[in-house]
Amino acid sequence: MVEAIKIGNKTLVMNGKILSLFRKGSLLRQMYYGGYEDFDNANGGVWKKYIHIPITTVPLDSSIYRIEIDDVNVSVYNVIDGLKAQSSIASEFWSLVRSDGFDIRVFDHLFNQLWFWVEIFDYTNKKAVIWVNLPKFSEELNIAFGNEKASNSSYNNINEVLYFYDDFEDGVWSDKWDNLSQADATITETNGYLEIYSPPGTTTDGKLRTKTTFSGKVVLVAYCAFINHGAEGTIFPIRCFSVDTTWVDIFDSEYYTDNNRVREYNGDSILTLYGEDWNGWTDGAYHKFILVVDGDTVEYYRDGDHLFTGSMRWTFTEGYLVIEANGWGGGDLQVARWDKVYVCKAGDPASFDTPRIVEF
């Protein structure tokens, strides 16, 4: 039996166990008694609840957000680690989600499934990290869970969320990187990290460049530790390269902050971070480095701190990401160890209200 109820300019239609809300003939939302069943790979099961993250500023462009769920909080971050929303509702999530996380689905206010990527899912220690590609005009960001029959979603696809990612877990780097190293430099991927070795007393350059290029406003992120490093003149190992020029070792401009500086080349490197004095850094300690490149502007973040914003003399349109180790100027031995590297679209057009748990 189908029943319809008029509520202002909206119509609520009840058809069996399905509730449908319409406005001027357009479907706004569907709700299912006992759960929702129309996401992919349901396998006859239903989703019981979802994390509802209201959007208070509707994005006019697509953007990337990261949702972290620990034993207490659900937290929403932008790609430069800015906290956008948080709520202490994680216990309900962990009480219903599958132990493998295969029932996680992400959807908008019209129940359209969104592309996402589960970077971390640790059921035992209650830790999940979910990246979401939020389309423009989205009015809600929602994460469904609680379908014990579901298998992994086809929307869980890193390639639809990030431009590039390597966590160096598969023991092979040559599928994603081209080797631009000079003789005597060595590159090894093992035990979940990549190590670039530059011999002491030389200017030997160990260098990898992504096989793919990136364009527009991009965020470059690297988790890196120095195992050995020289006192001065050691190249900090992250660069953004333009596509169609050759190496010219001429400095156009410099920006200084603390013991770090950015040098902009007029050759194939848009910018390179140099270490003025790395002796204050602990060997083997990982740091998170972020570059935001937008046309002729670059922002630099280290371990969550915004260190500066600078203007370059020319405009970035397309380029590679390069990681390296180099005892520049005949410096000491340098070994750079990489835990993970990624590149994604920059932008933060949405604002969010407090997350909460909602039943379907």
C-alpha positions in Angstrom: 0.0 0.0 0.0 1.3 3.4 -1.0 0.5 6.5 1.2 1.4 10.1 0.6 1.5 13.0 3.1 1.8 16.6 2.1 4.1 18.7 4.3 4.4 22.3 3.1 6.1 22.2 -0.3 7.3 18.6 0.3 5.6 15.2 -0.1 6.4 12.2 2.1 5.6 8.9 0.3 5.4 5.6 2.2 5.7 2.5 0.1 6.2 -0.7 2.1 9.4 -0.2 4.1 10.6 2.7 2.0 10.0 6.4 3.0 10.7 8.9 0.1 10.7 12.6 0.5 10.0 14.7 -2.6 10.1 18.5 -3.2 8.3 19.6 -6.4 8.6 16.2 -7.8 12.3 15.8 -7.2 13.5 13.1 -4.8 15.3 14.6 -1.8 15.9 11.5 0.3 14.9 7.9 0.9 14.8 6.1 4.2 14.3 2.4 4.8 12.6 0.8 7.8 15.2 -1.4 9.4 18.1 -0.1 7.3 19.2 1.1 3.9 19.9 -1.5 1.2 20.8 0.3 -2.1 24.5 0.9 -1.8 26.8 -1.3 -3.9 27.8 -4.9 -2.8 25.1 -5.1 -0.1 24.9 -8.9 -0.5 21.3 -8.9 0.9 22.2 -6.9 4.0 21.2 -3.4 5.1 23.1 -0.5 6.5 21.8 0.4 10.0 23.5 3.8 10.8 25.6 6.5 9.3 27.9 9.3 10.4 26.1 12.5 9.3 28.4 15.5 8.8 26.3 18.5 7.8 27.8 21.0 5.3 27.2 24.6 6.3 29.0 26.1 3.3 28.1 24.2 0.1 31.3 23.7 -2.0 31.4 25.3 -5.5 34.3 23.1 -6.4 35.2 19.5 -5.6 37.7 19.0 -2.8 39.4 16.3 -0.7 38.8 15.8 3.0 40.2 13.3 5.5 38.0 11.7 8.2 39.8 10.2 11.1 38.0 8.0 13.6 39.7 6.9 16.8 38.2 5.3 19.9 36.5 8.6 20.9 36.3 11.1 18.1 35.1 11.5 14.5 37.3 14.3 13.1 37.2 16.0 9.7 40.4 17.5 8.2 41.3 19.3 5.0 44.4 18.2 3.1 46.7 20.5 5.0 45.6 19.1 8.4 43.2 21.9 9.3 40.5 20.5 11.7 37.0 21.3 10.2 34.7 19.4 12.5 34.8 17.0 15.4 32.5 15.0 17.7 32.9 12.3 20.4 30.6 9.8 18.7 33.1 7.1 17.6 31.9 4.4 20.0 28.7 3.9 18.0 30.7 3.5 14.9 33.0 0.8 16.3 30.0 -1.0 17.9 28.4 -1.8 14.5 31.1 -1.5 11.7 32.4 -4.8 10.3 35.8 -5.9 11.7 37.3 -5.6 8.2 35.6 -2.2 7.4 34.0 -3.6 4.2 30.7 -2.0 5.0 31.9 1.6 4.9 30.1 3.7 2.3 30.2 7.4 1.7 27.3 9.3 0.2 25.8 12.8 -0.2 22.4 14.3 0.6 20.8 12.6 -2.3 22.2 9.2 -1.4 24.6 9.3 -4.3 27.7 7.2 -3.4 31.0 9.2 -3.3 34.5 8.1 -4.1 36.5 7.4 -1.0 39.7 5.6 0.1 40.2 3.8 3.4 43.9 4.4 4.1 43.9 2.9 7.6 41.4 0.5 9.2 42.5 -1.0 12.5 39.5 -2.5 14.2 41.4 -3.8 17.2 43.0 -0.5 18.1 40.0 1.6 16.9 41.7 3.7 14.2 40.3 4.5 10.8 41.4 7.1 8.2 39.0 7.7 5.3 39.7 10.1 2.4 36.8 11.5 0.5 36.4 13.2 -2.8 33.6 15.6 -2.1 31.9 16.9 -5.3 30.8 20.4 -5.7 27.3 21.3 -4.6 27.3 18.6 -2.0 25.0 19.5 0.9 26.0 16.6 3.2 28.9 14.3 3.8 27.8 10.9 5.2 29.6 7.6 6.1 27.4 4.5 6.3 28.3 1.5 8.4 26.6 -1.5 10.1 26.0 -4.0 7.2 27.4 -7.3 8.3 26.9 -8.9 4.9 28.5 -6.2 2.8 31.7 -6.7 0.7 34.2 -4.1 -0.1 32.8 -1.1 -2.1 33.8 -0.4 -5.7 33.8 3.3 -4.7 36.8 2.6 -2.4 39.3 3.6 -5.0 42.5 5.7 -4.2 42.9 6.7 -7.9 39.6 8.6 -7.7 40.6 10.5 -4.6 44.4 11.2 -4.8 46.5 12.1 -7.8 49.4 10.0 -6.5 50.2 7.9 -3.5 53.1 5.6 -2.5 53.5 4.1 1.0 56.4 1.9 -0.1 54.8 -1.3 1.2 55.0 -3.5 -1.9 58.8 -3.6 -2.2 58.7 -2.1 -5.7 59.2 1.6 -6.6 59.8 1.4 -10.3 56.1 1.2 -11.2 55.5 4.7 -10.0 58.9 6.4 -10.2 61.6 7.1 -12.8 65.1 6.9 -11.5 67.1 10.1 -12.3 69.9 9.3 -9.9 73.6 9.8 -10.7 76.1 7.0 -10.4 76.8 5.6 -6.9 73.5 6.7 -5.4 71.3 3.7 -4.3 67.6 3.4 -3.8 66.0 0.6 -1.7 62.4 -0.1 -0.8 62.0 -2.5 2.1 60.2 -2.9 5.4 57.6 -0.3 4.5 59.9 2.6 3.6 62.0 3.8 0.8 65.6 4.8 1.4 67.7 7.0 -0.9 71.5 6.9 -0.3 73.9 9.6 -1.4 77.6 8.7 -0.8 79.7 11.0 1.4 82.2 13.5 0.0 80.5 13.8 -3.4 77.8 15.7 -5.1 76.1 12.4 -6.1 72.3 12.9 -6.4 69.9 10.1 -5.6 66.6 11.2 -7.2 63.2 9.8 -8.1 60.6 11.5 -10.2 56.9 10.5 -10.5 55.9 8.9 -13.8 52.8 11.1 -13.8 52.5 14.8 -13.9 50.1 17.1 -11.9 48.4 20.4 -12.8 46.4 23.1 -11.2 46.6 23.9 -7.5 48.2 20.9 -5.8 49.3 19.7 -2.4 52.5 17.7 -2.1 53.0 15.8 1.1 56.0 13.7 2.3 56.8 11.8 5.5 60.6 11.8 5.6 63.4 11.1 8.0 67.1 11.8 7.7 69.2 8.8 8.8 72.4 10.8 8.2 72.8 14.4 7.1 75.4 17.0 6.7 75.7 20.2 8.7 74.9 22.6 5.9 74.1 22.6 2.3 72.1 19.4 2.3 69.2 19.5 -0.1 65.8 18.9 1.6 64.3 16.1 -0.5 61.1 17.3 -2.0 60.7 19.3 -5.3 58.0 20.2 -7.7 59.3 20.2 -11.3 57.9 21.9 -14.4 57.5 19.8 -17.4 59.1 21.4 -20.4 62.4 22.9 -19.2 65.9 21.6 -18.4 68.0 21.9 -15.3 69.6 25.3 -14.8 71.4 25.7 -11.5 70.6 29.4 -11.0 68.7 30.8 -8.1 66.0 33.3 -8.8 64.7 34.0 -5.3 64.9 32.8 -1.8 62.5 32.7 1.2 63.9 32.2 4.7 62.2 31.0 7.8 63.9 29.5 10.9 66.6 27.2 9.7 64.9 26.4 6.4 64.8 28.2 3.1 63.1 27.7 -0.3 65.1 28.4 -3.5 63.3 28.8 -6.7 65.1 27.7 -9.9 64.6 29.2 -13.3 65.2 25.8 -14.7 63.1 22.6 -14.4 62.5 22.9 -10.6 59.9 25.4 -9.5 61.1 25.2 -5.9 63.4 23.2 -3.7 63.6 23.2 0.1 67.1 23.5 1.4 68.3 22.8 4.9 70.4 25.6 6.4 71.3 23.7 9.5 69.9 20.2 10.0 72.1 19.5 13.0 69.3 20.4 15.3 67.2 17.5 13.8 67.2 14.0 15.2 68.4 11.3 12.8 65.7 8.8 12.1 62.8 11.0 13.3 60.0 11.4 10.7 58.6 14.8 9.9 55.6 15.7 7.7 56.3 18.2 5.0 53.6 19.9 2.9 53.9 22.2 -0.1 50.9 23.8 -1.5 51.6 25.1 -5.1 49.1 27.4 -6.7 50.2 29.3 -9.8 53.0 31.6 -8.6 52.4 31.0 -4.9 53.9 28.4 -2.6 53.0 27.6 1.0 55.2 25.5 3.2 54.1 23.5 6.3 56.2 21.3 8.6 54.7 19.0 11.2 51.4 21.0 11.1 53.0 24.4 11.4 52.6 26.9 8.6 56.1 28.4 8.1 55.5 30.8 5.2 53.7 31.7 2.1 55.8 33.1 -0.8 55.4 34.4 -4.4 57.4 32.9 -7.2 58.5 34.7 -10.3 56.7 32.5 -12.7 53.5 30.4 -12.8 53.3 26.7 -12.3 50.9 24.9 -14.7 52.0 21.3 -14.8 54.8 19.3 -13.2 56.2 16.2 -11.5 57.0 15.5 -7.8 60.7 14.7 -7.2 62.2 13.2 -4.0 65.9 12.9 -3.4 69.0 12.8 -1.2 72.1 14.8 -2.1 75.2 15.7 -0.2 75.2 19.0 -2.0 78.5 20.8 -2.5 80.5 17.7 -1.5 78.8 17.5 1.9 78.5 14.6 4.3 76.7 11.3 3.8 73.0 11.7 3.4 70.4 9.0 3.7 66.7 10.1 3.3 64.1 7.6 4.4 60.5 7.9 3.1 57.4 6.5 4.8 54.8 7.8 2.4 54.3 10.4 -0.3 51.2 11.7 -1.9 49.8 14.4 -4.2 46.2 15.6 -4.2 44.0 18.5 -5.3 44.2 21.5 -3.1 41.2 23.5 -2.0 38.9 23.8 1.0 35.6 25.2 -0.2 33.3 23.5 2.3 32.4 24.2 6.0 31.0 21.6 8.3 28.8 21.4 11.4 29.2 18.9 14.2 29.1 15.2 13.1 26.4 13.0 14.7 25.2 9.4 14.3 21.9 8.9 12.5 19.8 5.7 11.9 18.5 4.9 8.5 
